[in-house]
Amino acid sequence: MTMDAGSTAQIASAVFTAVTATAALLAIRQARQQTLTAREALETQTQPLLADVPRGRLQEPRGLGVRPGEPASLKDASEIQIGASGPEPLCSASVPIRNVGNGTARIDAVMFKTYDGQAPGSVDSPVIPPGEISRVHLHCLPKDTGSLAAESIAIELRDFAIHIDYSDASGRHRGSLRLDIANGQYPYVQDRAWRD
């Protein structure tokens, strides 16, 4: 069987088209992989990560000193404050958190939890830049939602957990932090856990 020049050209054209299409598909796959790698690298660079404040390693100014711009004294930034005051009483807790990630964290929700239930919390600043510290708070009167949990924390000094959901600067959910607090005269973070 003999092929004429037209048939040979058609076969060559079909082979060239198939090779070109295959090369284009491989280039598209490689471009997608590179885009995915670049996106993951960018997300890692802009990822906030909330954590507790380590004991004894960071100091905060307390009050104003005699000289302008100087603090009267320093206090441990990791100090957890628990208490109750007043006749009703007002139960309160204050726990420091910090952003150890590279991106700004936006706090979405704060919940204090005990075996007696849960109570909603608040935060000093809902936006925490990288390397900054903020505090989550619980303030609860006996008639407020979560008063049993708050009394368990502030009056009975029972151990508790804090759940904090946070996003990045664009509002995309980036994770949750759970701090387990050993309560008592000198409360401290005994465990921490993260989840996406």
FIVEX-348213 format. One record per residue: residue number from 1; y, z, x of N, C-alpha, C in turn. Coordinates in nm, 3 decimals. Each point is the difference from the previous one (the first is absolute). Layout:
BEGIN
REC   num   n_north      n_up    n_east   ca_north     ca_up   ca_east   c_north      c_up    c_east
REC   NUM         Y         Z         X          Y         Z         X         Y         Z         X
...
REM end
This chain:
BEGIN
REC   num   n_north      n_up    n_east   ca_north     ca_up   ca_east   c_north      c_up    c_east
REC     1    -0.116     0.000     0.086      0.116     0.000    -0.086     0.122     0.000     0.091
REC     2     0.086    -0.089    -0.029      0.121    -0.011     0.079     0.119     0.043    -0.083
REC     3     0.096     0.064     0.070      0.121     0.045    -0.069     0.115    -0.085     0.050
REC     4     0.081    -0.033    -0.095      0.117    -0.075     0.040     0.111     0.095     0.044
REC     5     0.105    -0.051     0.048      0.110     0.080     0.053     0.064     0.085    -0.107
REC     6     0.007    -0.048    -0.124      0.060     0.077    -0.110    -0.081     0.124    -0.033
REC     7    -0.134    -0.015    -0.002     -0.086     0.115    -0.028     0.010     0.103     0.110
REC     8     0.004    -0.044     0.123      0.012     0.091     0.114     0.132     0.075    -0.006
REC     9     0.105    -0.068    -0.037      0.132     0.064    -0.011    -0.001     0.103    -0.112
REC    10    -0.067    -0.031    -0.112     -0.007     0.096    -0.112    -0.077     0.125     0.041
REC    11    -0.109    -0.016     0.070     -0.080     0.115     0.045     0.081     0.082     0.100
REC    12     0.065    -0.066     0.091      0.081     0.070     0.099     0.114     0.076    -0.069
REC    13     0.059    -0.063    -0.100      0.108     0.065    -0.075    -0.052     0.122    -0.076
REC    14    -0.118    -0.013    -0.060     -0.059     0.113    -0.074    -0.034     0.115     0.095
REC    15    -0.056    -0.032     0.117     -0.033     0.103     0.099     0.129     0.067     0.049
REC    16     0.102    -0.077     0.027      0.128     0.055     0.045     0.060     0.092    -0.107
REC    17    -0.008    -0.043    -0.127      0.053     0.082    -0.111    -0.077     0.131    -0.011
REC    18    -0.133    -0.006     0.014     -0.081     0.121    -0.009     0.030     0.095     0.116
REC    19     0.013    -0.053     0.120      0.032     0.083     0.116     0.139     0.061    -0.016
REC    20     0.097    -0.078    -0.046      0.136     0.048    -0.020     0.002     0.110    -0.107
REC    21    -0.073    -0.020    -0.110     -0.006     0.101    -0.107    -0.063     0.130     0.050
REC    22    -0.107    -0.013     0.078     -0.065     0.119     0.056     0.095     0.073     0.095
REC    23     0.069    -0.074     0.082      0.097     0.062     0.092     0.112     0.069    -0.077
REC    24     0.045    -0.063    -0.109      0.106     0.060    -0.082    -0.049     0.130    -0.064
REC    25    -0.124     0.000    -0.051     -0.056     0.122    -0.060    -0.012     0.112     0.104
REC    26    -0.044    -0.034     0.120     -0.010     0.100     0.106     0.138     0.053     0.038
REC    27     0.099    -0.088     0.003      0.137     0.043     0.031     0.055     0.092    -0.108
REC    28    -0.031    -0.031    -0.126      0.046     0.085    -0.112    -0.066     0.137     0.008
REC    29    -0.131     0.003     0.027     -0.070     0.129     0.014     0.059     0.082     0.114
REC    30     0.025    -0.065     0.112      0.058     0.070     0.114     0.140     0.051    -0.032
REC    31     0.080    -0.079    -0.070      0.135     0.042    -0.039    -0.006     0.119    -0.095
REC    32    -0.096    -0.003    -0.094     -0.016     0.113    -0.093    -0.037     0.128     0.076
REC    33    -0.092    -0.014     0.096     -0.042     0.115     0.079     0.117     0.055     0.082
REC    34     0.079    -0.089     0.058      0.117     0.044     0.077     0.102     0.067    -0.090
REC    35     0.020    -0.053    -0.120      0.092     0.061    -0.096    -0.049     0.138    -0.040
REC    36    -0.129     0.013    -0.026     -0.057     0.130    -0.035     0.016     0.100     0.114
REC    37    -0.026    -0.043     0.122      0.015     0.087     0.116     0.146     0.043     0.017
REC    38     0.092    -0.095    -0.017      0.143     0.032     0.012     0.043     0.096    -0.111
REC    39    -0.049    -0.020    -0.122      0.033     0.090    -0.112    -0.051     0.141     0.025
REC    40    -0.125     0.010     0.049     -0.056     0.132     0.031     0.079     0.070     0.110
REC    41     0.041    -0.076     0.101      0.080     0.058     0.109     0.135     0.048    -0.052
REC    42     0.063    -0.080    -0.086      0.129     0.040    -0.057    -0.015     0.124    -0.088
REC    43    -0.104     0.003    -0.082     -0.022     0.117    -0.087    -0.027     0.125     0.082
REC    44    -0.073    -0.015     0.110     -0.025     0.115     0.087     0.130     0.049     0.061
REC    45     0.088    -0.091     0.038      0.127     0.038     0.061     0.095     0.064    -0.101
REC    46    -0.016    -0.031    -0.128      0.092     0.054    -0.101    -0.068     0.104    -0.089
REC    47    -0.118     0.045     0.036     -0.077     0.095    -0.081     0.054     0.142     0.015
REC    48     0.041     0.064    -0.109      0.031     0.143     0.008    -0.130     0.080     0.002
REC    49     0.005     0.117     0.056     -0.116     0.090     0.000     0.052     0.142    -0.005
REC    50    -0.026     0.067    -0.111      0.045     0.138    -0.016    -0.105     0.096     0.058
REC    51     0.048     0.109     0.057     -0.086     0.102     0.058     0.070     0.134    -0.009
REC    52    -0.073     0.105     0.035      0.061     0.133     0.006     0.079     0.014     0.129
REC    53     0.077     0.106     0.009      0.078     0.028     0.121    -0.082     0.097     0.084
REC    54    -0.029    -0.033     0.126     -0.083     0.088     0.082     0.069     0.133     0.031
REC    55    -0.077     0.107    -0.001      0.055     0.134     0.024     0.049     0.013     0.144
REC    56     0.121     0.056     0.013      0.053     0.035     0.130     0.048    -0.114     0.087
REC    57     0.001    -0.123    -0.051      0.038    -0.113     0.086     0.137    -0.057    -0.031
REC    58     0.052     0.022    -0.121      0.130    -0.053    -0.038     0.089     0.115    -0.047
REC    59     0.125    -0.003     0.040      0.095     0.105    -0.038     0.113    -0.060    -0.084
REC    60     0.047     0.078    -0.097      0.113    -0.039    -0.085     0.111     0.103     0.018
REC    61     0.126    -0.044    -0.007      0.109     0.097     0.010     0.005     0.090    -0.124
REC    62     0.040     0.125     0.022      0.014     0.095    -0.111     0.142     0.056     0.007
REC    63     0.083    -0.035    -0.096      0.137     0.050    -0.005     0.089    -0.062     0.106
REC    64     0.127     0.032    -0.005      0.097    -0.050     0.097     0.031     0.107     0.102
REC    65     0.013    -0.042     0.124      0.030     0.092     0.109     0.149     0.022     0.014
REC    66     0.036     0.081     0.098      0.140     0.031     0.029     0.071    -0.125     0.050
REC    67    -0.067    -0.078     0.083      0.057    -0.124     0.051    -0.022    -0.112    -0.101
REC    68     0.100    -0.084    -0.020     -0.017    -0.112    -0.094    -0.114    -0.093     0.042
REC    69    -0.081    -0.038    -0.097     -0.111    -0.091     0.026    -0.125     0.063     0.054
REC    70     0.001     0.129     0.027     -0.118     0.067     0.052    -0.062     0.089    -0.107
REC    71    -0.134     0.001    -0.010     -0.064     0.086    -0.100     0.002     0.146     0.045
REC    72    -0.001     0.090    -0.099     -0.007     0.144     0.030    -0.136     0.033     0.061
REC    73    -0.105    -0.064    -0.051     -0.135     0.020     0.052    -0.085    -0.119    -0.043
REC    74    -0.124    -0.001     0.046     -0.094    -0.105    -0.036    -0.117     0.062    -0.073
REC    75    -0.060    -0.076    -0.090     -0.121     0.046    -0.068    -0.106    -0.108     0.012
REC    76    -0.124     0.041    -0.013     -0.113    -0.093     0.007     0.007    -0.093    -0.122
REC    77     0.003    -0.131     0.024      0.012    -0.098    -0.109    -0.124    -0.004    -0.088
REC    78    -0.112     0.055     0.047     -0.123    -0.003    -0.078    -0.012     0.117    -0.098
REC    79     0.099     0.088    -0.003     -0.007     0.121    -0.082    -0.016    -0.034    -0.148
REC    80    -0.103     0.057    -0.061     -0.026    -0.016    -0.143     0.053     0.124    -0.069
REC    81     0.079    -0.020    -0.105      0.061     0.112    -0.071    -0.059     0.011    -0.140
REC    82    -0.048     0.120    -0.032     -0.061     0.030    -0.130     0.068     0.125    -0.053
REC    83     0.030     0.002    -0.131      0.059     0.121    -0.053     0.021    -0.002    -0.150
REC    84     0.038     0.117    -0.051      0.034     0.016    -0.141     0.120     0.093    -0.006
REC    85     0.091    -0.027    -0.092      0.119     0.084    -0.011     0.046     0.005    -0.145
REC    86     0.071     0.107    -0.032      0.057     0.014    -0.133    -0.095     0.067    -0.097
REC    87     0.053     0.037    -0.117     -0.080     0.071    -0.099    -0.102    -0.089    -0.071
REC    88     0.022    -0.133    -0.003     -0.090    -0.085    -0.079    -0.137    -0.022     0.060
REC    89    -0.035    -0.025     0.116      0.071    -0.031     0.124     0.003    -0.151     0.026
REC    90     0.085    -0.041     0.091      0.004    -0.138     0.048    -0.095    -0.009     0.118
REC    91    -0.102    -0.083    -0.013     -0.097    -0.018     0.107     0.040    -0.124     0.081
REC    92    -0.008     0.013     0.131      0.042    -0.113     0.082    -0.087    -0.015     0.124
REC    93    -0.002    -0.122     0.050     -0.069    -0.032     0.125     0.076    -0.115     0.063
REC    94     0.004    -0.002     0.133      0.067    -0.105     0.074    -0.083    -0.032     0.123
REC    95    -0.041    -0.127     0.012     -0.089    -0.043     0.108     0.060    -0.123     0.068
REC    96     0.014     0.005     0.134      0.057    -0.116     0.070    -0.101    -0.113     0.018
REC    97     0.050    -0.122    -0.005     -0.079    -0.119     0.029     0.082    -0.088     0.094
REC    98    -0.066    -0.089     0.071      0.073    -0.091     0.087    -0.062    -0.138    -0.007
REC    99     0.081    -0.099     0.033     -0.045    -0.139     0.003    -0.029    -0.036     0.145
REC   100    -0.129    -0.013     0.034     -0.039    -0.034     0.136    -0.028    -0.149     0.016
REC   101     0.020    -0.077    -0.108     -0.022    -0.144     0.005     0.123    -0.074     0.051
REC   102    -0.010    -0.132    -0.001      0.109    -0.085     0.049     0.095    -0.047    -0.110
REC   103    -0.039     0.015    -0.125      0.083    -0.046    -0.110     0.051     0.116    -0.084
REC   104     0.102    -0.027    -0.079      0.057     0.101    -0.089    -0.095     0.029    -0.115
REC   105    -0.015     0.128    -0.032     -0.087     0.043    -0.111     0.085     0.036    -0.121
REC   106    -0.044    -0.045    -0.117      0.063     0.038    -0.127    -0.100     0.087    -0.075
REC   107     0.041     0.122    -0.033     -0.090     0.093    -0.069    -0.004    -0.038    -0.148
REC   108    -0.121    -0.023    -0.050     -0.019    -0.038    -0.140    -0.034     0.119    -0.088
REC   109    -0.083     0.092     0.050     -0.041     0.115    -0.081    -0.044     0.114     0.091
REC   110     0.027     0.124    -0.046     -0.042     0.121     0.070    -0.067     0.090    -0.103
REC   111    -0.122     0.047     0.031     -0.072     0.087    -0.091    -0.062     0.115     0.079
REC   112     0.029     0.124    -0.043     -0.060     0.120     0.057    -0.123     0.033    -0.085
REC   113    -0.115     0.025     0.064     -0.125     0.023    -0.074    -0.069     0.127     0.048
REC   114    -0.053     0.075    -0.098     -0.082     0.118     0.027    -0.119    -0.003    -0.096
REC   115    -0.086     0.102     0.010     -0.111     0.010    -0.095     0.051     0.027    -0.141
REC   116     0.124     0.052    -0.012      0.057     0.031    -0.131     0.073    -0.118    -0.063
REC   117     0.001    -0.113     0.065      0.068    -0.117    -0.056     0.090    -0.066     0.103
REC   118     0.100    -0.067    -0.052      0.092    -0.071     0.088     0.143     0.010    -0.052
REC   119     0.094    -0.018     0.091      0.142     0.007    -0.035     0.073    -0.111     0.076
REC   120     0.088    -0.073    -0.070      0.074    -0.106     0.068     0.100     0.058     0.100
REC   121     0.018    -0.072     0.110      0.093     0.043     0.103     0.113    -0.100     0.016
REC   122     0.088     0.030     0.094      0.113    -0.087     0.030     0.010    -0.012     0.152
REC   123     0.093    -0.083     0.046      0.018    -0.020     0.143     0.149     0.001     0.029
REC   124     0.038     0.055     0.118      0.141     0.002     0.040     0.059    -0.139    -0.002
REC   125    -0.065    -0.091     0.068      0.047    -0.138     0.007    -0.116    -0.091    -0.036
REC   126     0.015    -0.084    -0.103     -0.111    -0.088    -0.038    -0.022    -0.114     0.099
REC   127     0.091    -0.018     0.095     -0.012    -0.104     0.102    -0.002     0.068     0.137
REC   128    -0.109    -0.021     0.075     -0.015     0.065     0.130    -0.014    -0.108     0.108
REC   129     0.103    -0.017     0.083     -0.009    -0.098     0.109    -0.103     0.042     0.104
REC   130    -0.041    -0.094     0.086     -0.096     0.034     0.105     0.051     0.114     0.088
REC   131    -0.089     0.095     0.030      0.032     0.111     0.088     0.076     0.113    -0.066
REC   132     0.031    -0.012    -0.129      0.079     0.102    -0.069    -0.089     0.099    -0.075
REC   133     0.056     0.117    -0.027     -0.068     0.107    -0.073     0.071     0.021    -0.134
REC   134    -0.078     0.028    -0.103      0.053     0.040    -0.130    -0.087     0.114    -0.050
REC   135     0.032     0.053    -0.117     -0.079     0.109    -0.058    -0.036    -0.033    -0.143
REC   136    -0.124     0.035    -0.038     -0.041    -0.006    -0.140     0.010     0.140    -0.056
REC   137     0.042     0.009    -0.127      0.028     0.131    -0.061    -0.071     0.016    -0.134
REC   138    -0.025     0.126    -0.031     -0.048     0.040    -0.131     0.095     0.110    -0.049
REC   139     0.058    -0.021    -0.118      0.084     0.101    -0.065    -0.045     0.006    -0.145
REC   140    -0.048     0.117    -0.043     -0.060     0.007    -0.132     0.025     0.136    -0.065
REC   141     0.050    -0.004    -0.124      0.015     0.120    -0.083    -0.124     0.015    -0.088
REC   142    -0.022     0.120    -0.058     -0.121     0.022    -0.080    -0.018    -0.097    -0.117
REC   143     0.107    -0.054    -0.055     -0.011    -0.092    -0.115    -0.012    -0.146     0.043
REC   144     0.012    -0.028     0.130     -0.007    -0.137     0.049    -0.144    -0.051     0.006
REC   145    -0.012    -0.133     0.000     -0.130    -0.062     0.019    -0.054     0.038     0.137
REC   146    -0.124     0.041     0.005     -0.061     0.036     0.128     0.027     0.142     0.044
REC   147     0.046     0.086    -0.093      0.036     0.136     0.040    -0.120     0.080     0.051
REC   148    -0.119    -0.022    -0.054     -0.118     0.074     0.048    -0.030    -0.036     0.145
REC   149     0.008    -0.128     0.033     -0.022    -0.042     0.139     0.108     0.057     0.091
REC   150     0.125    -0.002    -0.045      0.111     0.052     0.081    -0.015     0.150     0.024
REC   151    -0.039     0.076    -0.102     -0.020     0.143     0.017    -0.117     0.028     0.094
REC   152    -0.104    -0.082    -0.009     -0.114     0.013     0.089     0.044    -0.018     0.146
REC   153     0.091    -0.093     0.024      0.050    -0.026     0.136     0.095     0.109     0.047
REC   154     0.103     0.029    -0.082      0.110     0.085     0.046    -0.024     0.149    -0.019
REC   155    -0.075     0.040    -0.100     -0.019     0.143    -0.026    -0.137     0.048     0.052
REC   156    -0.106    -0.075    -0.032     -0.134     0.039     0.042    -0.032    -0.048     0.143
REC   157     0.083    -0.086     0.054     -0.015    -0.055     0.135    -0.137    -0.065     0.021
REC   158    -0.043    -0.076    -0.101     -0.126    -0.074     0.013     0.023    -0.129     0.076
REC   159    -0.104    -0.046     0.067      0.008    -0.128     0.071     0.030    -0.111    -0.101
REC   160     0.064    -0.106     0.049      0.036    -0.111    -0.088     0.002    -0.131     0.078
REC   161     0.013    -0.108    -0.072      0.011    -0.133     0.061     0.124    -0.069    -0.055
REC   162     0.053    -0.089     0.080      0.113    -0.083    -0.042    -0.044    -0.145     0.013
REC   163     0.019    -0.077    -0.107     -0.029    -0.143     0.002     0.133    -0.075    -0.006
REC   164     0.019    -0.090     0.097      0.125    -0.076     0.010    -0.035    -0.148     0.003
REC   165     0.047    -0.076    -0.098     -0.015    -0.145    -0.002     0.127    -0.061     0.054
REC   166    -0.014    -0.104     0.084      0.119    -0.062     0.058    -0.015    -0.151     0.014
REC   167     0.116    -0.066     0.007      0.010    -0.145     0.014     0.081    -0.032     0.124
REC   168     0.006    -0.130     0.031      0.089    -0.043     0.107     0.137    -0.033    -0.059
REC   169     0.091    -0.049     0.080      0.137    -0.027    -0.045     0.005    -0.104    -0.111
REC   170    -0.098    -0.088    -0.006      0.000    -0.104    -0.104    -0.059     0.050    -0.131
REC   171    -0.055     0.122     0.000     -0.059     0.055    -0.122    -0.150    -0.022    -0.009
REC   172    -0.061    -0.059     0.101     -0.145    -0.024     0.000    -0.071     0.130     0.036
REC   173    -0.094     0.042    -0.085     -0.075     0.125     0.025    -0.071    -0.010     0.135
REC   174     0.020     0.103     0.085     -0.058    -0.002     0.134    -0.100     0.111     0.025
REC   175    -0.008     0.099    -0.089     -0.100     0.102     0.022     0.032     0.131    -0.068
REC   176    -0.091     0.094     0.021      0.013     0.135    -0.053    -0.037     0.099     0.110
REC   177     0.071     0.109     0.003     -0.027     0.108     0.094    -0.039     0.123    -0.079
REC   178    -0.107     0.067     0.042     -0.037     0.129    -0.059     0.006     0.104     0.110
REC   179     0.080     0.104    -0.023      0.008     0.112     0.092    -0.067     0.120    -0.065
REC   180    -0.097     0.061     0.067     -0.065     0.122    -0.048     0.066     0.117     0.072
REC   181     0.060     0.090    -0.079      0.077     0.111     0.054    -0.079     0.130    -0.012
REC   182    -0.018     0.069     0.113     -0.057     0.134     0.000     0.117     0.094    -0.027
REC   183     0.000     0.064    -0.114      0.112     0.082    -0.044    -0.016     0.144     0.052
REC   184     0.107     0.076    -0.007     -0.001     0.137     0.046     0.134     0.037     0.060
REC   185     0.001     0.102     0.085      0.125     0.045     0.061     0.061    -0.109     0.088
REC   186    -0.084    -0.073     0.070      0.045    -0.111     0.085    -0.077    -0.126    -0.039
REC   187     0.042    -0.068    -0.107     -0.073    -0.118    -0.045     0.005    -0.112     0.105
REC   188    -0.106    -0.080     0.004     -0.007    -0.111     0.094    -0.088    -0.111    -0.057
REC   189     0.016    -0.120     0.055     -0.082    -0.115    -0.040    -0.134     0.013     0.070
REC   190    -0.107     0.014    -0.080     -0.132     0.014     0.060    -0.076    -0.131     0.005
REC   191     0.043    -0.098    -0.082     -0.066    -0.130     0.003     0.093    -0.104    -0.061
REC   192    -0.024    -0.123     0.034      0.078    -0.111    -0.053    -0.093    -0.119    -0.017
REC   193     0.032    -0.086    -0.097     -0.081    -0.119    -0.025     0.091    -0.111    -0.052
REC   194    -0.035    -0.122     0.037      0.076    -0.117    -0.045    -0.093    -0.093    -0.075
REC   195     0.058    -0.073    -0.095     -0.074    -0.107    -0.065     0.097    -0.110    -0.040
REC   196    -0.054    -0.121    -0.013      0.084    -0.115    -0.038     0.018    -0.007    -0.150
REM end
